[in-house]
Amino acid sequence: MSPILAISLATAAIGAVVLLIGRYKLNPFIVLVCVSILLAICAGMPPQKAVASFEEGAGHVLGHIATVIALGTMLGKMLAESGGADQIALTITRLAGEKRISWAMMVIGLLIGLPVFFEVGFVLLIPLAFTLARRTSTPLLLVALPMAAALSVTHAMVPPHPATLLALAAYHADTGRTIFWGVIIGTPIAALAGPVYARFITPHIRLEGEAALAEQFASKDRPTDMPPFLTTVLTILAPVLLMLLGSAADLVTPPGSMPNTVLHFVGNTDIALLLATVLSFYVLGLARGFSRETILHFTTECLGPTALIMLLVGAGGGFGRELIDSGVSKAITDVAVGAHVPLLVLAWLVAVVVRVAAGSATVAMSTASGIVGPILLHSHGTSPELMVLATGAGSVALGPMNDAGFWQIKEYLGLTVGQAIKTWSVVETLIAVLGLVFCLLASLFIH
């Protein structure tokens, strides 16, 4: 496929999604399904193959994300109904002050985001964002965007996320130095793309009513008998701590041994969230006086508003798979690789292209590092650690509509497609561009 045709098809598909959903108010799930399959057919795929490709992409994404969203929503519901979210909100407000809530949420996002995927950190923290926004009468975007920006920065630029580990291996970078520079470079990026940009864009975004999930996570009346702060925090951190144990399994136990297997099992994202959710049923449910029937009602009721989110996340995965299987992704990537640019810029550019083509930041980072890694081995003067960071920055660029995070942000915050582009897509682009700029500046001193 020619690069011009590939770029034209991708641009037309993205434009059609924006126009049909934003301008003509068509159902976003139907639009994504139709545009994805039509794109593949126009690229030369047989109709049956186009349908199968969409199903494969949607199933692959939902196999992980649906479980995360469901369990995270249940955990969030228990936090809300027990008063745990209010307890944390009151403590944060008291310590940081209402004027600095956006900065406090950025710090929380940076800490929680270190060991977990973006999607996991988001569903863990969004109940807190809803509660803080309501209790302090702060616009939701001022609370949620800094948190999400921080989660995205750590996901892309700070090990031990799986994609960064793959990039570390591809570039033969030092883990300790990568973490150090990731924190040094990532923190100001999170500040600029999070609280600073949120403060700028919030007055220009008018939310139509309250998001459906806000009702599930932030009750109007503050509970009188709230659980202790430490109990609530430990419940939220339980999946994070379990995932950290899983990451450290090979360091503290012999690989292949029974303890090693157990640690890897409980450290799995889905299992860690499952265990934390079951723990919340007791700590924030039965121990607070709720009956089993009430807990069942809570956990069933809260899943209703997540149905569309899951469908859209799956459709975004199907859209990304069509771009890959049709050859559109490869044709665009070949153009980026053929460009004669500095290695830092090349790694960033390839990651951006794969991000737009595939949607997933993890796929973008692992693919780009796999392509550029061999080139780095035959060149000198470029820091492998900065290569990891530049690739990670490019992997979150643009916040495209074939990324699960785009639809999560849109639906959880109650945004239109246009508003999601003005907020989340711009935040992701700021992270990408600032990441490249800071890496280029650092390369003047680091080799």
C-alpha positions in Angstrom: 0.0 0.0 0.0 1.3 3.5 -0.9 2.0 5.9 2.0 -0.3 8.5 0.5 -3.2 6.1 0.4 -2.5 4.9 3.9 -2.4 8.4 5.3 -5.5 9.4 3.4 -7.5 6.4 4.6 -6.4 6.9 8.3 -7.2 10.6 8.1 -10.6 10.0 6.4 -11.5 7.4 9.0 -10.6 9.6 12.0 -12.4 12.6 10.4 -15.5 10.5 9.8 -15.6 9.4 13.4 -15.4 12.9 14.7 -18.0 14.2 12.2 -20.6 11.4 12.6 -20.4 11.4 16.4 -19.8 15.1 17.1 -21.8 16.8 14.3 -24.6 14.3 13.5 -24.9 12.8 17.1 -24.9 9.2 15.9 -24.3 6.4 18.4 -20.5 6.3 18.9 -20.3 2.5 19.1 -22.2 2.0 15.8 -20.0 4.7 14.2 -16.7 3.0 15.3 -17.8 -0.4 14.1 -19.0 0.9 10.7 -15.9 3.1 10.1 -13.5 0.5 11.2 -14.9 -2.2 8.8 -15.3 0.3 6.0 -11.7 1.4 6.4 -10.4 -2.2 6.1 -12.5 -2.9 3.0 -11.3 0.3 1.3 -7.7 -0.8 2.1 -8.3 -4.0 0.2 -9.2 -6.5 2.9 -12.0 -9.0 2.1 -15.2 -8.2 4.0 -15.1 -11.4 6.0 -11.5 -10.8 7.0 -12.4 -7.2 7.9 -15.1 -8.4 10.3 -12.9 -11.0 11.9 -10.1 -8.5 12.4 -12.5 -6.1 14.2 -13.7 -8.9 16.4 -10.2 -9.9 17.2 -9.1 -6.4 18.1 -12.2 -5.7 20.2 -11.9 -9.0 22.1 -8.2 -8.6 22.8 -8.7 -5.2 24.4 -11.9 -6.1 26.3 -10.3 -9.3 27.6 -8.3 -7.1 29.9 -9.9 -3.7 30.1 -13.5 -5.0 30.8 -12.3 -6.9 33.9 -10.4 -3.8 35.1 -13.3 -1.5 34.6 -15.8 -3.8 36.3 -13.7 -4.6 39.3 -12.5 -1.0 39.6 -16.1 0.3 39.5 -17.2 -2.1 42.2 -14.3 -1.0 44.4 -15.1 2.6 43.8 -18.7 2.0 44.6 -17.8 0.5 48.0 -15.5 3.4 48.7 -18.3 5.9 47.9 -21.1 4.1 49.8 -19.0 3.5 52.9 -17.8 7.1 53.1 -14.2 6.1 52.4 -13.9 8.4 49.4 -15.3 11.2 51.6 -12.7 10.5 54.3 -9.8 10.7 51.8 -11.3 13.8 50.2 -11.6 15.6 53.6 -8.0 14.6 54.5 -6.6 15.8 51.1 -8.6 19.1 51.4 -7.3 19.6 54.9 -3.7 18.9 54.0 -3.4 20.6 50.6 -6.2 23.2 50.8 -9.0 23.6 48.2 -6.9 25.8 46.0 -4.2 23.2 45.6 -6.4 20.1 45.0 -5.3 19.8 41.3 -1.7 19.7 42.4 -2.5 17.1 45.1 -4.2 14.9 42.6 -1.2 15.2 40.3 1.1 13.9 43.1 -1.4 11.1 43.9 -1.5 10.1 40.2 2.3 10.0 40.0 2.6 7.8 43.0 -0.3 5.4 42.2 0.7 5.3 38.5 4.2 4.0 39.2 3.3 0.3 39.4 -0.1 0.2 37.6 -1.4 0.6 34.0 -3.1 3.9 33.2 -6.6 2.2 33.0 -6.1 0.6 36.4 -4.9 3.7 38.1 -7.8 5.7 36.5 -10.6 3.4 37.8 -9.0 3.4 41.2 -8.8 7.2 41.5 -11.8 8.4 39.6 -14.2 7.9 42.6 -11.9 10.2 44.6 -12.0 12.8 41.8 -15.8 12.8 41.7 -16.0 13.1 45.5 -13.4 15.9 45.8 -15.0 17.8 43.0 -18.5 17.7 44.6 -17.4 18.3 48.2 -15.2 21.3 47.3 -17.4 22.7 44.5 -14.3 22.4 42.2 -14.9 21.8 38.5 -14.4 18.1 37.7 -11.8 18.7 35.0 -9.6 20.6 37.5 -9.4 17.5 39.6 -9.5 14.7 37.0 -7.2 16.0 34.3 -4.1 16.5 36.5 -4.6 13.0 38.0 -5.0 11.4 34.5 -2.0 13.4 33.1 0.2 12.1 35.9 -0.9 8.5 35.4 -0.1 8.9 31.6 3.3 10.2 32.3 4.3 7.4 34.7 2.8 4.8 32.3 4.9 6.1 29.4 8.2 7.2 31.0 8.9 5.5 34.3 9.7 1.7 34.7 8.5 -0.9 35.7 5.7 -0.6 33.2 5.9 -3.5 30.7 6.4 -1.3 27.7 9.2 0.7 29.3 10.9 -2.6 30.3 10.7 -3.8 26.6 12.3 -0.5 25.6 15.0 -0.8 28.2 15.9 -4.2 26.8 15.8 -2.9 23.2 18.0 0.1 23.9 20.2 -1.7 26.5 19.5 1.1 28.9 20.2 1.1 32.6 17.1 0.7 34.7 18.1 2.9 37.6 19.2 5.8 35.4 16.0 5.5 33.4 13.9 5.7 36.5 15.9 8.7 37.8 15.7 10.7 34.5 12.1 9.6 34.1 11.1 11.2 37.4 13.3 14.3 36.8 11.8 14.9 33.3 8.4 13.4 33.9 7.4 15.5 36.9 7.5 19.0 35.2 5.7 17.5 32.2 2.9 16.2 34.5 2.7 19.6 36.0 2.5 21.5 32.7 0.1 19.0 31.0 -1.9 18.5 34.2 -2.7 21.3 36.6 -1.4 24.1 34.4 -3.3 23.1 31.3 -6.4 22.1 33.3 -6.5 25.6 34.7 -6.4 27.0 31.2 -8.9 24.8 29.5 -11.5 24.3 32.2 -13.3 27.7 31.7 -13.7 26.9 28.0 -15.4 23.5 28.6 -19.1 23.5 29.6 -20.2 20.1 30.8 -23.8 19.2 30.1 -25.0 18.0 33.5 -23.2 15.4 35.6 -21.5 12.3 34.3 -23.6 9.1 34.9 -20.9 7.5 37.0 -20.6 10.5 39.3 -23.9 9.5 40.9 -22.4 6.1 41.6 -19.2 7.4 43.1 -20.1 10.6 44.9 -23.2 10.7 47.1 -24.8 14.1 47.7 -25.0 13.6 51.5 -21.8 13.0 53.4 -21.9 9.8 55.5 -21.8 10.5 59.2 -19.9 7.3 60.1 -16.9 7.2 57.8 -14.3 4.4 57.9 -10.8 5.3 59.2 -8.5 7.1 56.8 -5.8 4.4 57.1 -8.2 1.6 56.4 -9.5 3.4 53.3 -6.1 4.2 51.9 -4.9 0.6 52.4 -8.0 -0.7 50.6 -7.2 1.5 47.6 -3.5 0.7 47.7 -4.1 -3.1 48.1 -4.0 -3.8 44.3 -1.0 -1.5 43.9 1.0 -3.3 46.7 0.1 -6.7 45.2 1.3 -5.6 41.8 4.5 -4.4 43.3 4.9 -7.8 45.0 4.4 -9.4 41.6 7.0 -7.2 40.0 9.5 -8.0 42.7 8.8 -11.7 42.7 12.0 -12.7 40.9 14.1 -10.6 43.2 12.8 -12.0 46.5 12.1 -15.6 45.5 13.8 -18.2 43.3 12.2 -18.2 39.8 9.9 -21.2 39.2 9.5 -21.9 42.9 6.0 -22.1 44.6 6.3 -18.7 46.4 7.5 -17.1 43.1 4.5 -18.5 41.3 2.1 -17.3 44.0 3.6 -13.8 44.0 3.3 -13.6 40.2 -0.3 -14.8 40.4 -1.5 -12.3 43.1 0.5 -9.6 41.3 -1.4 -10.0 38.1 -3.5 -6.9 37.4 -6.8 -8.7 37.3 -6.2 -10.9 40.4 -4.8 -7.9 42.4 -8.0 -5.9 41.6 -10.2 -8.9 42.3 -8.6 -9.5 45.7 -8.8 -5.8 46.6 -12.5 -5.7 45.6 -13.4 -8.7 47.7 -11.4 -7.2 50.6 -13.5 -4.0 50.2 -16.7 -6.1 50.5 -15.6 -6.9 54.1 -13.6 -3.9 55.2 -15.9 -1.2 53.7 -19.1 -3.4 53.6 -19.8 -6.0 56.2 -17.5 -4.4 58.8 -19.4 -1.1 58.3 -22.8 -2.7 58.9 -23.9 -3.3 55.3 -25.8 -6.6 54.6 -24.7 -9.0 51.9 -27.9 -8.1 50.0 -27.0 -4.4 50.1 -23.4 -5.1 48.9 -24.8 -7.2 46.1 -27.1 -4.3 45.2 -24.3 -1.8 45.2 -22.0 -3.9 43.0 -24.7 -4.7 40.5 -26.1 -1.2 40.3 -22.8 0.4 39.6 -22.1 -1.7 36.5 -25.0 -0.3 34.5 -23.3 3.0 33.4 -20.1 1.1 32.4 -21.7 -0.8 29.6 -21.2 1.9 27.0 -17.7 2.5 28.2 -16.8 -1.1 27.7 -18.4 -1.2 24.2 -16.5 1.9 23.1 -13.2 0.6 24.5 -13.7 -2.6 22.6 -14.7 -0.8 19.4 -11.5 1.4 19.7 -9.5 -1.8 19.9 -11.2 -3.1 16.8 -10.5 0.1 15.0 -6.8 -0.2 15.9 -6.6 -3.8 14.8 -8.1 -2.9 11.4 -5.4 -0.3 10.9 -2.7 -2.9 11.6 -4.2 -5.8 9.7 -5.0 -3.7 6.6 -1.4 -2.6 6.2 -2.3 1.1 6.9 -0.2 1.1 10.0 2.9 -0.4 8.4 2.8 1.9 5.4 2.7 5.0 7.7 5.5 3.6 9.9 7.7 2.9 6.9 7.5 6.6 6.1 8.6 7.6 9.6 11.5 5.1 9.6 12.7 6.4 6.2 13.0 9.9 7.4 16.6 11.0 8.1 16.4 12.6 11.5 18.3 12.3 14.8 17.7 9.1 16.7 15.8 10.7 19.6 13.4 12.3 17.1 13.2 9.1 15.0 12.2 7.0 18.1 9.7 9.6 19.1 8.3 9.9 15.6 7.9 6.2 15.0 6.2 5.9 18.4 3.8 8.7 17.5 3.0 7.0 14.1 2.3 3.6 15.7 0.3 5.3 18.5 -2.0 6.8 15.9 -2.2 3.6 13.9 -2.6 1.1 16.7 -4.1 3.2 19.6 -2.2 1.5 22.4 0.7 3.3 24.1 2.1 0.0 25.1 2.1 -1.3 21.5 3.5 2.0 20.2 6.4 1.9 22.7 7.3 -1.7 22.2 7.0 -1.5 18.4 9.0 1.7 18.1 11.8 0.5 20.4 12.0 -2.8 18.4 12.4 -0.8 15.2 14.9 1.8 16.4 16.8 -0.4 18.9 19.0 -2.1 16.3 19.8 1.3 14.8 21.0 2.6 18.1 23.4 -0.3 18.5 25.3 0.9 15.4 25.5 4.6 16.4 27.1 6.6 19.2 26.4 9.7 21.2 22.8 9.1 22.1 21.8 8.2 25.7 19.9 4.8 25.8 18.0 6.1 28.8 16.8 9.2 26.9 15.8 7.0 24.0 13.5 5.1 26.4 12.0 8.4 27.6 11.6 9.9 24.1 9.9 6.7 22.8 7.6 6.7 25.8 6.7 10.3 25.3 5.8 9.6 21.6 3.8 6.6 22.6 1.1 8.7 24.3 0.8 11.4 21.6 -2.5 12.7 20.4 -4.8 10.6 22.6 -6.4 9.1 19.5 -9.9 7.6 19.3 -8.7 4.1 18.8 -7.2 4.3 22.3 -9.1 2.9 25.3 -8.1 5.8 27.4 -9.9 8.3 25.1 -13.3 6.7 25.6 -12.7 6.2 29.3 -12.0 9.9 29.8 -14.9 10.9 27.6 -17.5 8.7 29.3 -16.4 9.0 32.9 -16.1 12.8 32.7 -19.3 13.2 30.6 -17.5 14.9 27.7 -18.6 15.2 24.1 -16.1 13.9 21.4 -15.0 17.5 20.7 -14.5 18.2 24.4 -12.5 15.0 24.8 -10.2 16.1 22.0 -9.8 19.6 23.4 -9.0 18.2 26.8 -7.6 14.7 26.8 -6.1 14.6 23.3 -4.3 17.9 24.0 -3.0 16.7 27.4 -1.5 13.6 25.7 0.0 15.7 22.9 1.5 18.1 25.5 3.1 15.1 27.3 4.5 13.9 24.0 5.9 17.2 22.7 7.2 18.3 26.1 8.8 14.9 26.5 10.7 15.2 23.2 11.8 18.8 24.0 13.0 17.9 27.4 14.9 14.8 26.1 16.5 16.9 23.4 17.6 19.5 26.0 18.9 16.8 28.3 20.8 15.2 25.5 23.1 18.3 25.4 24.4 17.1 28.8 23.8 13.3 28.9 25.5 10.9 26.4 
